[in-house]
């Protein structure tokens, strides 16, 4: 759980963004990932083997397992 907080709630707090980011709450921004297994109930040595099913950024899927990436806006050069 500390590892998840280290990537979500704690950085939002450190950047004074906890009112708009860091946890899944109505009105907050959220980029999400759907995993094939629950990392909290998986053997820690096997967490690295959990597959990503979908990644959602700005409300749109940018990765779906077995499909072409829908949008690459996040990686565009200025």
N, C-alpha and C positions, 0 to 999 in steps of 0.2 A: 504494500500500500504506500509506503514511503517513496518508492520509485515512481509510482503514478503521480503522487503529489509533487514530486520533484520536477515533473514535466508539465504540470497543469496549474494547480492552485498557487504553489509557492512562487513560480516566476511571475505570475500575474500580480501577486502581492508586492514582489520586489520592484516591479515597474509601475506600481500605483495604478494598476488596471483591474483590480479585483472587482470593481463595480460592473465591469463590462466583459471580463474574460476569466478563464481559470476553472470554471465549474459549469455544469449543465443546469442552467436556470433560465426561466422565461425572461426574455429581453437581453440576454447576453449573447455575444458572438460565440460560435462554436464550430471548429473544424473537427470532424469525427472520423474514426476508423472503425470498421466492422471486422472483427477477428473471427477465426474459425473455432476458437476455444477461449475460455475464460482464463486470463493470465493469473488471476487470484487463486484459482483452484488447480492450476497446473504445476507439476513438479518444476521448481525453479531452474533446474538444469535443462528443461525442455521448452522454456518460454521462447527461446530463439527460434524454435521450429514452428511456432504458431503462424499460420498463413494469414495474410491480409486478404479479405474478401472485397472490401470497398473502402475507398478513401473519399471523404466529402469535404470540400472547401468552398466557403461562401455559398453554401446551399446547393452546390452542384457536384456530382460525382466526377472526380478527376482520375480515378483509377477503379477499374472493376476487374477482378480476376478473370482471365481468359478473354478479355476484350481490349480493344485499342483505347488508349487514354482519350477521354472526351475533351479535355481542355488543358492547355499547358500555360495558361496565363501566369501562374505562380512562378514559372521558370523563364519567362520572357525577359530579354535584355532591354534595358532602358534606351 
